[in-house]
């Protein structure tokens, strides 16, 4: 049986439970492997205010949902707003910022991350942005390799002090050639 194609679309309010379920399953996968440094171990759906933040992103139409059949297998949240935690000067003016990208960790998630990263670049070009930026946990060689493969370059690091234990993060930027 051939694998179902991946379909991308803008998330709708009715997708909120599926998005939170995917995010919780990714976190559970990380926790099961002892990788709590990036996001901790509290499910996203149980973090006070987080479901409301995702609902707000949905209302702003900044979430792209990846589906295989009726299954939610990926999420990309991207907007022209750089989070306040990012040190000034690291992200080019008018760049698009990837707030999160997550994919199902099983076989149904295969290829979804690359497709979402291509979608981030497509959306940035459509918005005439000069670059796409993102941040991620500095302790993940896997994330470094993934983003390098997609053309991102590290431009700086910072400590995220929001959690009980500071987390070291890397900011990476993909500069887009002007057309």
C-alpha positions in Angstrom: 0.0 0.0 0.0 1.4 3.4 -1.0 1.7 6.1 1.6 -0.9 8.9 1.5 0.4 12.2 0.2 1.0 15.1 2.6 -1.5 18.0 2.3 -0.7 21.4 3.7 -3.4 23.9 4.7 -4.0 26.8 7.0 -5.2 25.6 10.4 -8.8 26.3 11.4 -10.3 26.7 14.9 -11.7 23.1 14.8 -8.0 21.9 14.4 -7.0 23.1 17.9 -7.4 19.7 19.7 -5.5 17.9 16.9 -2.7 20.4 17.0 -2.3 20.2 20.8 -2.5 16.4 20.5 0.4 16.4 18.0 2.4 18.8 20.1 1.8 16.7 23.3 2.8 13.5 21.4 6.1 15.1 20.2 6.8 16.2 23.8 6.0 12.7 25.1 8.4 11.2 22.5 11.2 13.6 23.7 10.5 12.8 27.4 10.6 9.1 26.8 14.1 9.6 25.5 15.2 11.7 28.4 15.3 14.9 26.3 13.4 17.3 28.6 15.9 20.2 28.3 14.2 21.7 25.3 10.6 22.0 26.5 10.4 20.3 29.9 7.9 17.5 30.6 4.6 19.2 31.0 2.3 18.5 28.1 1.6 21.7 26.0 -2.1 21.2 26.4 -1.7 21.5 30.2 0.5 24.6 30.3 -1.7 27.5 31.5 -2.5 29.8 28.6 -0.7 27.7 25.9 -3.9 26.4 24.3 -5.1 30.0 24.1 -1.9 31.0 22.4 -2.3 28.3 19.8 -5.9 29.4 19.3 -4.7 32.9 18.8 -2.1 31.8 16.2 -5.0 29.9 14.4 -7.1 33.1 14.4 -4.2 35.0 13.0 -3.8 32.3 10.2 -0.1 31.8 11.0 -0.3 28.0 11.5 0.1 25.6 8.6 -1.2 22.1 9.3 0.3 19.0 7.5 -2.1 16.1 7.1 -1.9 12.6 5.8 -5.5 11.5 5.2 -7.3 12.8 8.2 -4.3 12.6 10.5 -2.5 15.8 11.7 1.2 14.9 11.1 2.9 18.3 11.3 2.6 22.0 12.3 4.4 25.1 11.2 3.7 28.4 13.0 5.4 31.3 11.3 4.9 35.0 11.4 6.7 38.3 10.8 7.1 38.8 14.6 10.3 37.9 16.4 9.9 36.8 20.0 11.1 39.1 22.6 13.5 36.4 24.0 15.6 36.7 20.8 18.5 39.1 21.3 18.3 42.3 19.2 20.3 42.3 15.9 20.3 38.6 15.3 17.3 38.4 13.0 17.2 40.6 9.9 14.5 43.3 9.7 11.3 42.1 8.0 12.3 38.5 8.3 9.7 35.8 8.9 10.2 33.8 12.2 9.4 30.1 12.6 7.8 30.0 16.1 7.4 26.2 16.0 7.7 23.3 13.6 6.8 19.8 14.8 6.1 16.5 13.1 4.7 13.2 14.1 7.6 11.0 15.2 6.4 7.8 13.6 6.5 6.6 10.0 3.6 8.9 9.1 5.7 11.9 9.9 8.4 10.9 7.4 9.1 13.8 5.0 6.8 16.2 6.7 9.5 18.3 8.3 11.3 18.9 5.0 8.0 19.8 3.4 7.2 22.3 6.2 10.6 23.9 6.0 10.1 24.3 2.2 6.7 25.8 3.0 8.3 28.3 5.5 10.6 29.4 2.7 7.7 29.7 0.2 5.7 31.8 2.7 8.6 34.1 3.3 9.2 34.6 -0.4 5.5 35.3 -0.9 5.7 38.0 1.9 8.9 39.4 0.2 10.8 38.7 3.4 14.6 38.8 3.1 15.0 35.8 5.4 13.5 33.1 7.6 14.7 32.8 11.2 14.2 30.3 14.0 15.6 29.3 17.3 16.1 25.9 18.9 17.7 24.1 21.8 21.5 24.3 21.4 21.9 20.8 22.8 20.5 19.1 19.8 23.0 18.0 17.1 20.0 16.6 15.3 18.3 20.0 15.0 21.6 21.6 13.9 22.0 19.0 11.1 18.4 19.4 10.0 18.5 23.2 9.7 21.9 23.2 8.1 20.6 20.8 5.5 17.9 23.4 4.7 20.4 26.2 4.3 20.1 27.8 7.8 23.2 29.4 9.4 23.7 29.9 13.1 23.9 33.6 13.9 24.0 33.6 17.7 23.1 31.9 21.0 21.2 33.1 24.1 20.0 31.7 27.4 16.2 31.4 27.7 15.5 32.2 31.3 11.7 31.5 31.2 12.0 28.1 32.7 13.3 27.1 36.2 16.6 26.1 34.6 18.0 28.3 31.8 18.1 26.7 28.4 20.8 27.6 25.9 19.3 28.2 22.4 20.7 28.9 18.9 19.2 31.4 16.5 19.6 30.4 12.8 18.8 32.4 9.7 18.1 31.4 6.1 18.8 34.4 3.9 16.6 34.5 0.8 18.1 35.8 -2.5 16.2 38.9 -3.7 14.2 38.3 -6.8 
